[in-house]
Amino acid sequence: LADEMENKYTTLGGKISFNSKVKKIIVENNKATGITLENEKDFHSDIVISAADGRFTIFDALEGKYVNKKITDLYNNQDPHKIFYSGILISLGIAKTFKNALPLLRFQLDPPLNLPDGTNIEYIQYNLFNYDPTLAPEGKTSLTLLLPTTKYEYWKDLRDNNKDQYKKEKISVAEKVIEVLDTHIEGLKENVEVIDIATPATFNRYTNNWNGSVQGWMPPADFMNVKSLSKELPGLKNFYMIGQWVTPGGGLPPALLDGRNVTQII
């Protein structure tokens, strides 16, 4: 899907700069007029739209100059449970097809799985892509699962200060998960060929999402009645925010909808 969107955008004349991290949003007379990359290269525009992390956008790229009490309270008075959790994402490449296995299963762990960061995992839910031959070479299958955790600082500090131990703990978690999965998917353990492990620190490095969050704000119980936050910031013209930090919900559908909505506003 990402490739199709890129192709459509470029055929319409759009240009994409990959590996180009934004440092700040250029503002002139309280109007957003472009962006500056970390390499100090400027791109000027009539309108700036940020689909980036909300905290970075407001308090770093815009230096916290365009806020009100509602915005500062939202970002400064949150405990970790009001931000959508991060997680340890484990992806496996398996040299077997598992044609008769369930493609999705959620089951309870007894005893719970204890993560190195102190989180107790009581349930595991996996996605086994045995129904989609495009996601693995012939005769093989891919599997993914996410272990939720709010302990971003633990993984960030460990990676920054003791990378060898960081790698050991990642592998240890994956090995424990594989042992558990093997009791539900016969023949899995002996056929694992590829293991990829992403931690909250990984999510933050690749997406810059606050605390490695996977979906922005945690939807409350009355999710369907929650209104989107404003796409505009007080006192700033020609600027819009879109994505999971202003529109409830994560995943592709809300992202596409938000992009369409801001286009209609413009």
Sequence and secondary structure as in RCSB ss.txt:
>XXXX:A:sequence
LADEMENKYTTLGGKISFNSKVKKIIVENNKATGITLENEKDFHSDIVISAADGRFTIFDALEGKYVNKKITDLY
NNQDPHKIFYSGILISLGIAKTFKNALPLLRFQLDPPLNLPDGTNIEYIQYNLFNYDPTLAPEGKTSLTLLLPTT
KYEYWKDLRDNNKDQYKKEKISVAEKVIEVLDTHIEGLKENVEVIDIATPATFNRYTNNWNGSVQGWMPPADFMN
VKSLSKELPGLKNFYMIGQWVTPGGGLPPALLDGRNVTQII
>XXXX:A:secstr
 HHHHHHHHHHTT    TT  EEEEEEETTEEEEEEETTS EEE S EEE S HHIIIIIISTT S  HHHHHHH
HS  GGGB  EEEEEEEEESS  TTS SEEEEEEEEEEE TTS EEEEEEEEE TT GGGS TT EEEEEEEEE 
 HHHHHHHHHH HHHHHHHHHHHHHHHHHHHHTTSTT GGGEEEEEEE HHHHHHHH  GGG SSSB   TTGGG
     SS TT BSEEE STTTSS  SHHHHHHHHHHHHHH 
